[in-house]
């Protein structure tokens, strides 16, 4: 399933929270700009955009940022 592929490819981020619908949190994002965070995700999922993913909404936060919301 595509969900499993996405989870496997983003596992390197060691997310503390991962919601495949629209949210994820990772300490890997500490000190990174919003654009850098998105680039990390797009790089990990790159080839899936050709025929498996048609849309993606990203809210890339650290655990601390997520708790503050």
C-alpha positions in Angstrom: 0.0 0.0 0.0 1.1 3.5 -0.7 0.7 4.4 3.0 3.3 1.9 4.0 5.7 3.1 1.4 5.3 6.7 2.6 5.8 5.6 6.2 8.9 3.6 5.3 10.4 6.5 3.3 9.8 9.0 6.1 11.0 6.7 8.9 14.4 8.3 8.8 12.9 11.4 10.4 12.0 9.4 13.5 8.7 11.2 13.9 7.3 11.4 17.3 3.8 11.9 15.8 2.8 10.8 12.3 -0.6 11.3 10.8 -0.7 10.3 7.2 -3.7 12.5 6.5 -2.0 15.9 7.1 0.4 16.2 10.0 3.8 14.9 11.2 6.3 16.0 13.9 10.0 15.2 14.0 12.9 16.3 16.0 14.8 16.1 12.6 13.1 19.4 11.9 14.9 21.3 14.7 16.7 24.3 13.4 15.4 23.8 9.9 13.3 26.4 8.0 9.9 25.5 6.7 11.3 25.2 3.2 14.1 22.9 4.4 11.6 20.7 6.2 9.4 20.4 3.0 12.5 19.6 0.9 13.4 16.8 3.2 9.9 15.3 2.8 9.7 15.8 -1.0 13.2 14.3 -1.4 12.2 11.2 0.5 8.9 10.8 -1.5 10.2 12.1 -4.9 9.5 9.3 -7.3 6.1 8.5 -5.7 4.8 11.8 -7.2 5.1 10.4 -10.7 2.1 8.0 -10.4 1.2 7.2 -6.8 0.8 10.6 -5.0 -1.3 13.2 -6.6 -1.5 15.7 -3.8 0.3 16.4 -0.5 -0.3 18.8 2.3 2.6 19.2 4.7 2.6 20.6 8.2 6.2 19.8 9.3 6.7 20.5 13.0 8.9 19.5 15.9 7.3 17.9 18.9 7.8 21.1 20.9 6.0 23.1 18.2 3.2 20.6 18.0 2.6 20.8 21.7 2.4 24.6 21.6 -0.5 24.5 19.1 
